């Protein structure tokens, strides 16, 4: 389980959560990390992952959420509030 918590610390590792169907986009399951999102879309987790996500959030205390995202920790939800600029997108 610790490996899973650490696995969500990078943008590339998060793709695994998408591919395994743990992510909900506007309340609907999606398994494509490359799916298109729009401003206003809400990304959440399946309820069975809430405990794991809360543990991950505690271990990442002080981590800065990018300005183009709005985090709602109480609901474990992220809303897209703007399109990221080129310098806000990690490169390989």
C-alpha positions as CSV (number, residue, x, y, z in Angstrom):
1,X,0.0,0.0,0.0
2,X,2.9,2.4,0.7
3,X,4.0,1.9,-2.9
4,X,0.6,3.0,-4.1
5,X,0.7,6.2,-2.0
6,X,4.2,7.1,-3.3
7,X,3.1,6.2,-6.8
8,X,0.8,9.2,-7.1
9,X,3.5,11.7,-6.5
10,X,4.4,12.1,-10.2
11,X,2.3,13.0,-13.2
12,X,3.4,9.8,-15.0
13,X,2.6,7.5,-12.0
14,X,-0.9,9.1,-11.8
15,X,-1.6,7.6,-15.2
16,X,-1.7,4.2,-13.6
17,X,-4.6,5.3,-11.5
18,X,-6.5,6.4,-14.6
19,X,-5.7,3.2,-16.5
20,X,-7.0,1.1,-13.7
21,X,-10.3,3.0,-13.7
22,X,-9.9,4.6,-10.2
23,X,-10.6,8.1,-11.5
24,X,-13.9,9.7,-12.1
25,X,-14.3,12.6,-14.5
26,X,-17.5,14.5,-13.8
27,X,-18.8,11.5,-11.9
28,X,-18.1,9.0,-14.7
29,X,-15.4,6.3,-14.8
30,X,-12.6,6.9,-17.2
31,X,-9.6,4.7,-17.8
32,X,-7.7,6.9,-20.3
33,X,-5.0,9.2,-18.7
34,X,-5.0,11.0,-22.1
35,X,-8.7,11.9,-22.0
36,X,-9.5,15.5,-22.8
37,X,-10.6,17.7,-19.9
38,X,-12.1,21.1,-20.0
39,X,-12.3,24.1,-17.7
40,X,-15.0,23.3,-15.1
41,X,-14.4,19.6,-15.2
42,X,-14.2,17.8,-11.8
43,X,-11.9,14.9,-11.1
44,X,-12.6,12.6,-8.2
45,X,-11.6,9.2,-7.0
46,X,-13.7,6.1,-6.5
47,X,-14.9,5.9,-2.9
48,X,-12.8,2.8,-2.1
49,X,-9.6,4.8,-2.6
50,X,-10.5,7.7,-0.3
51,X,-8.6,6.3,2.7
52,X,-5.5,5.8,0.5
53,X,-5.8,9.3,-1.0
54,X,-6.1,10.9,2.4
55,X,-3.0,9.1,3.6
56,X,-1.2,10.4,0.5
57,X,-2.3,13.9,1.1
58,X,-1.0,13.8,4.7
59,X,2.4,12.5,3.4
60,X,2.5,15.3,0.9
61,X,1.6,18.2,3.3
62,X,2.9,21.5,1.9
63,X,2.8,20.3,-1.7
64,X,1.7,23.1,-3.9
65,X,-1.3,22.6,-6.1
66,X,-0.8,24.2,-9.6
67,X,-2.7,27.4,-10.1
68,X,-4.8,25.9,-12.9
69,X,-6.4,23.4,-10.5
70,X,-8.6,24.0,-7.5
71,X,-8.4,21.3,-4.8
72,X,-11.3,20.5,-2.5
73,X,-9.7,18.2,0.1
74,X,-13.0,17.6,2.0
75,X,-14.4,15.9,-1.2
76,X,-11.1,14.7,-2.6
77,X,-11.9,16.5,-5.8
78,X,-10.0,18.7,-8.2
79,X,-11.6,21.2,-10.5
80,X,-10.0,22.5,-13.7
81,X,-10.1,26.3,-13.4
82,X,-7.9,27.3,-16.3
83,X,-5.8,25.9,-19.0
84,X,-2.2,25.3,-17.9
85,X,0.6,27.3,-19.5
86,X,3.5,25.6,-21.2
87,X,5.8,26.2,-18.3
88,X,3.2,24.5,-15.9
89,X,3.4,21.2,-17.8
90,X,6.1,18.8,-16.7
91,X,8.3,17.5,-19.5
92,X,10.0,14.2,-19.7
